[in-house]
Amino acid sequence: GGGPQAILTDRGILRFDPGTREAVLESFHPLTRASSPESVVEETGWPLRVSDGCGPTPAPSNEELALLRSMDPQRFWLGKDGGD
């Protein structure tokens, strides 16, 4: 089956439970306002489930940042600091 595999937000990454198809918080972005899974849940408009292994989203590698910067030369998505 097709369909989305994940939801990427400015707070974290949600993946879908294969049994229930419910979106579940897999990781939170600690360099944003999402300082914990609980802070993501508080800012969500529904009772968001958190995975047992939920942790901080790893920072991108230098290679990943270079690729992102090459795809966003106007810094629309990365912001003025370019993801630094």
NUNUVO-725744 format. One line per field, with one value per atom (N, C-alpha, C): atom name; residue in three letters; x, y, z. Coordinates in Angstrom, 2 decimals, padded with zeros to 5 digits, always signed. Atoms other than C-alpha are relative to their C-alpha. Layout:
N
atom <- CA / ... .
type <- Ala / ... .
x <- X / ... .
y <- Y / ... .
z <- Z / ... .
//
This chain:
84
atom <- N / CA / C / N / CA / C / N / CA / C / N / CA / C / N / CA / C / N / CA / C / N / CA / C / N / CA / C / N / CA / C / N / CA / C / N / CA / C / N / CA / C / N / CA / C / N / CA / C / N / CA / C / N / CA / C / N / CA / C / N / CA / C / N / CA / C / N / CA / C / N / CA / C / N / CA / C / N / CA / C / N / CA / C / N / CA / C / N / CA / C / N / CA / C / N / CA / C / N / CA / C / N / CA / C / N / CA / C / N / CA / C / N / CA / C / N / CA / C / N / CA / C / N / CA / C / N / CA / C / N / CA / C / N / CA / C / N / CA / C / N / CA / C / N / CA / C / N / CA / C / N / CA / C / N / CA / C / N / CA / C / N / CA / C / N / CA / C / N / CA / C / N / CA / C / N / CA / C / N / CA / C / N / CA / C / N / CA / C / N / CA / C / N / CA / C / N / CA / C / N / CA / C / N / CA / C / N / CA / C / N / CA / C / N / CA / C / N / CA / C / N / CA / C / N / CA / C / N / CA / C / N / CA / C / N / CA / C / N / CA / C / N / CA / C / N / CA / C / N / CA / C / N / CA / C / N / CA / C / N / CA / C / N / CA / C / N / CA / C / N / CA / C / N / CA / C / N / CA / C / N / CA / C / N / CA / C / N / CA / C / N / CA / C .
type <- Gly / Gly / Gly / Gly / Gly / Gly / Gly / Gly / Gly / Pro / Pro / Pro / Gln / Gln / Gln / Ala / Ala / Ala / Ile / Ile / Ile / Leu / Leu / Leu / Thr / Thr / Thr / Asp / Asp / Asp / Arg / Arg / Arg / Gly / Gly / Gly / Ile / Ile / Ile / Leu / Leu / Leu / Arg / Arg / Arg / Phe / Phe / Phe / Asp / Asp / Asp / Pro / Pro / Pro / Gly / Gly / Gly / Thr / Thr / Thr / Arg / Arg / Arg / Glu / Glu / Glu / Ala / Ala / Ala / Val / Val / Val / Leu / Leu / Leu / Glu / Glu / Glu / Ser / Ser / Ser / Phe / Phe / Phe / His / His / His / Pro / Pro / Pro / Leu / Leu / Leu / Thr / Thr / Thr / Arg / Arg / Arg / Ala / Ala / Ala / Ser / Ser / Ser / Ser / Ser / Ser / Pro / Pro / Pro / Glu / Glu / Glu / Ser / Ser / Ser / Val / Val / Val / Val / Val / Val / Glu / Glu / Glu / Glu / Glu / Glu / Thr / Thr / Thr / Gly / Gly / Gly / Trp / Trp / Trp / Pro / Pro / Pro / Leu / Leu / Leu / Arg / Arg / Arg / Val / Val / Val / Ser / Ser / Ser / Asp / Asp / Asp / Gly / Gly / Gly / Cys / Cys / Cys / Gly / Gly / Gly / Pro / Pro / Pro / Thr / Thr / Thr / Pro / Pro / Pro / Ala / Ala / Ala / Pro / Pro / Pro / Ser / Ser / Ser / Asn / Asn / Asn / Glu / Glu / Glu / Glu / Glu / Glu / Leu / Leu / Leu / Ala / Ala / Ala / Leu / Leu / Leu / Leu / Leu / Leu / Arg / Arg / Arg / Ser / Ser / Ser / Met / Met / Met / Asp / Asp / Asp / Pro / Pro / Pro / Gln / Gln / Gln / Arg / Arg / Arg / Phe / Phe / Phe / Trp / Trp / Trp / Leu / Leu / Leu / Gly / Gly / Gly / Lys / Lys / Lys / Asp / Asp / Asp / Gly / Gly / Gly / Gly / Gly / Gly / Asp / Asp / Asp .
x <- +000.75 / +000.00 / +000.81 / -000.61 / +000.89 / -000.40 / +000.34 / +000.26 / +001.24 / -001.15 / +002.45 / +000.66 / -000.76 / +005.15 / +000.25 / -000.29 / +005.68 / -000.59 / +000.39 / +004.57 / +001.16 / -001.10 / +007.40 / -000.54 / +000.48 / +006.56 / +001.17 / -001.05 / +008.50 / +000.21 / -000.15 / +008.10 / +000.58 / -000.49 / +008.91 / -000.40 / +000.31 / +008.42 / -001.02 / +001.03 / +005.28 / +000.02 / +000.13 / +005.04 / -001.34 / +001.31 / +001.97 / +000.10 / +000.09 / +001.15 / -000.58 / +000.49 / +000.76 / -001.35 / +001.28 / -002.19 / -001.16 / +001.09 / -004.23 / +000.03 / -000.24 / -002.83 / -000.01 / -000.04 / -002.68 / +001.39 / -001.27 / +000.01 / +000.55 / -000.65 / +002.48 / +001.30 / -001.23 / +005.27 / +001.19 / -001.20 / +008.57 / +001.21 / -001.09 / +010.99 / -000.42 / +000.28 / +010.94 / +001.27 / -001.14 / +013.18 / +000.43 / -000.36 / +015.04 / +000.53 / -000.53 / +016.47 / -001.10 / +001.15 / +012.97 / -000.71 / +000.77 / +010.27 / -000.38 / +000.35 / +009.78 / +001.15 / -001.09 / +011.97 / -000.19 / +000.29 / +010.32 / -001.21 / +001.22 / +007.68 / -001.26 / +001.16 / +005.30 / -000.34 / +000.28 / +005.70 / -000.63 / +000.64 / +004.79 / -001.45 / +001.37 / +001.72 / -000.86 / +000.75 / +000.65 / -000.41 / +000.27 / +000.78 / -000.76 / +000.73 / -001.13 / -001.50 / +001.44 / -004.86 / -000.77 / +000.67 / -005.61 / +000.87 / -000.81 / -004.44 / +001.06 / -001.09 / -001.17 / +000.67 / -000.70 / +000.34 / +001.49 / -001.46 / +004.10 / +000.56 / -000.59 / +006.15 / +000.88 / -000.83 / +008.01 / +001.44 / -001.38 / +011.32 / +000.18 / -000.07 / +010.59 / +001.19 / -001.15 / +013.70 / +000.25 / -000.31 / +015.32 / +000.35 / -000.37 / +015.61 / +001.48 / -001.42 / +019.29 / +000.21 / -000.35 / +020.86 / +000.50 / -000.48 / +021.61 / +001.53 / -001.45 / +025.14 / +000.38 / -000.47 / +027.27 / -000.42 / +000.40 / +026.50 / -001.49 / +001.45 / +022.75 / -000.33 / +000.22 / +022.89 / +000.38 / -000.42 / +024.80 / -001.05 / +001.04 / +022.16 / -001.25 / +001.17 / +019.32 / +000.22 / -000.30 / +021.02 / -000.02 / -000.01 / +021.48 / -001.42 / +001.38 / +017.73 / -000.84 / +000.71 / +016.74 / +000.89 / -000.94 / +018.98 / -000.57 / +000.62 / +016.49 / -000.22 / +000.15 / +016.44 / -001.45 / +001.42 / +012.63 / -000.28 / +000.26 / +012.58 / +001.04 / -001.07 / +015.93 / +000.13 / -000.13 / +015.63 / +001.27 / -001.11 / +018.11 / +001.34 / -001.30 / +020.80 / +000.41 / -000.33 / +020.67 / +000.08 / -000.02 / +020.14 / +001.18 / -001.18 / +023.23 / -000.44 .
y <- -001.17 / +000.00 / +001.26 / -001.32 / +003.52 / +000.83 / -000.91 / +006.51 / +000.51 / -000.61 / +008.60 / -000.97 / +000.81 / +006.99 / +000.74 / -000.82 / +009.87 / +001.39 / -001.40 / +013.35 / +000.75 / -000.81 / +015.86 / +001.38 / -001.32 / +018.99 / +000.80 / -000.81 / +021.83 / -000.38 / +000.48 / +020.00 / -001.41 / +001.37 / +016.40 / -000.83 / +000.96 / +013.30 / -000.99 / +000.97 / +011.18 / -001.11 / +001.15 / +007.69 / -000.66 / +000.62 / +005.51 / -001.39 / +001.33 / +002.53 / -000.92 / +000.87 / -000.38 / -000.64 / +000.63 / -001.84 / +000.96 / -000.96 / +001.24 / +001.13 / -001.10 / +003.62 / +001.37 / -001.24 / +006.23 / +000.63 / -000.72 / +008.91 / +000.03 / +000.11 / +008.43 / +000.79 / -000.78 / +010.79 / -000.93 / +000.84 / +009.08 / +000.74 / -000.81 / +011.92 / +001.46 / -001.43 / +015.57 / +000.76 / -000.82 / +018.36 / +000.89 / -000.73 / +019.62 / +001.41 / -001.34 / +022.70 / +000.98 / -000.88 / +024.13 / +000.19 / -000.17 / +024.95 / -001.35 / +001.33 / +021.18 / -000.53 / +000.40 / +020.58 / -001.40 / +001.34 / +017.26 / -000.56 / +000.56 / +014.82 / +000.62 / -000.59 / +016.32 / +001.38 / -001.32 / +019.80 / -000.12 / +000.23 / +018.40 / -000.38 / +000.44 / +016.67 / +001.19 / -001.17 / +019.91 / +000.92 / -000.90 / +021.80 / -000.66 / +000.74 / +019.16 / +000.07 / -000.17 / +019.46 / -001.28 / +001.26 / +015.82 / -000.76 / +000.77 / +013.22 / -000.83 / +000.61 / +012.40 / -001.08 / +001.09 / +009.05 / +000.16 / -000.09 / +008.95 / -001.41 / +001.34 / +005.91 / -000.26 / +000.38 / +004.00 / +000.46 / -000.38 / +004.84 / +001.44 / -001.40 / +008.53 / +000.69 / -000.75 / +010.65 / +001.19 / -001.16 / +013.72 / -000.41 / +000.21 / +013.90 / +000.32 / -000.29 / +013.62 / +001.22 / -001.15 / +016.78 / -000.51 / +000.44 / +016.58 / +000.03 / +000.01 / +015.71 / +001.20 / -001.09 / +018.27 / -000.25 / +000.34 / +016.43 / +000.23 / -000.22 / +016.50 / +001.49 / -001.44 / +020.21 / +000.63 / -000.53 / +020.93 / -000.30 / +000.36 / +019.07 / +000.86 / -000.83 / +020.92 / +001.44 / -001.38 / +024.28 / +000.14 / -000.07 / +023.45 / -000.01 / +000.06 / +022.78 / +001.18 / -001.14 / +025.92 / +001.25 / -001.13 / +028.72 / +001.32 / -001.22 / +031.43 / -000.06 / +000.24 / +029.99 / +000.14 / -000.04 / +029.75 / -000.98 / +001.04 / +026.51 / +000.01 / +000.08 / +026.69 / +001.25 / -001.25 / +030.29 / +000.74 / -000.86 / +033.09 / -000.53 / +000.54 / +031.27 / -001.21 / +001.10 / +028.50 / -001.35 / +001.27 / +025.74 / -000.14 / +000.06 / +026.64 / -000.07 .
z <- +000.00 / +000.00 / +000.00 / +000.04 / -000.77 / +001.19 / -001.08 / +001.34 / +000.69 / -000.69 / +003.57 / +000.97 / -000.94 / +005.66 / +001.30 / -001.19 / +008.08 / -000.19 / -000.01 / +009.02 / +000.63 / -000.51 / +009.42 / +000.34 / -000.41 / +011.40 / +000.56 / -000.62 / +012.97 / +001.46 / -001.38 / +016.32 / +000.09 / -000.08 / +015.45 / -001.20 / +001.05 / +013.33 / +000.54 / -000.35 / +013.47 / -001.04 / +000.89 / +011.99 / +000.31 / -000.15 / +011.58 / +000.60 / -000.59 / +013.78 / -001.06 / +001.06 / +011.35 / +000.30 / -000.35 / +013.27 / +000.01 / -000.16 / +014.07 / -001.03 / +000.96 / +011.41 / +000.68 / -000.76 / +014.15 / -000.13 / +000.01 / +013.87 / +001.42 / -001.31 / +016.74 / -000.03 / -000.07 / +017.81 / +000.15 / -000.02 / +017.02 / +000.56 / -000.53 / +017.75 / +000.03 / -000.11 / +018.75 / -000.35 / +000.41 / +017.46 / +001.17 / -001.21 / +020.54 / -000.25 / +000.28 / +018.79 / -000.34 / +000.23 / +018.34 / +001.33 / -001.24 / +020.86 / +000.61 / -000.49 / +021.25 / +000.87 / -000.89 / +024.28 / +000.58 / -000.52 / +025.15 / -000.74 / +000.60 / +023.89 / +000.60 / -000.67 / +026.45 / -000.58 / +000.58 / +024.94 / -001.37 / +001.30 / +021.50 / +000.20 / -000.29 / +022.93 / +000.41 / -000.48 / +024.66 / -001.15 / +001.11 / +021.34 / -001.14 / +001.02 / +019.39 / +000.28 / -000.16 / +018.78 / +000.25 / -000.32 / +019.62 / +000.98 / -000.96 / +022.18 / -000.71 / +000.74 / +020.42 / +000.83 / -000.65 / +021.31 / -000.23 / +000.08 / +021.99 / -000.01 / +000.08 / +020.95 / +001.22 / -001.14 / +023.66 / -000.18 / +000.27 / +021.99 / -000.42 / +000.44 / +021.39 / +000.65 / -000.49 / +021.69 / -000.90 / +000.83 / +020.21 / -001.42 / +001.40 / +016.43 / -000.14 / +000.16 / +015.54 / -000.91 / +000.83 / +014.11 / -001.35 / +001.31 / +010.38 / -000.07 / +000.22 / +009.31 / -000.87 / +000.88 / +007.46 / -001.44 / +001.36 / +004.22 / -000.21 / +000.10 / +004.88 / -000.02 / -000.01 / +005.71 / -001.34 / +001.30 / +002.50 / -001.06 / +000.95 / +000.50 / +000.21 / -000.30 / +002.25 / -000.46 / +000.41 / +001.65 / -001.52 / +001.47 / -002.04 / -000.57 / +000.47 / -002.35 / +000.48 / -000.55 / -000.43 / -000.04 / +000.08 / -001.76 / +000.53 / -000.53 / -000.72 / +001.51 / -001.45 / +002.84 / +000.47 / -000.36 / +002.78 / +001.14 / -001.00 / +004.80 / +001.12 / -001.00 / +006.59 / +000.85 / -000.74 / +007.71 / -000.38 / +000.38 / +007.42 / +000.44 / -000.44 / +009.37 / -000.82 / +000.90 / +006.75 / +000.68 / -000.70 / +009.29 / +000.95 / -000.90 / +011.35 / +001.44 .
//
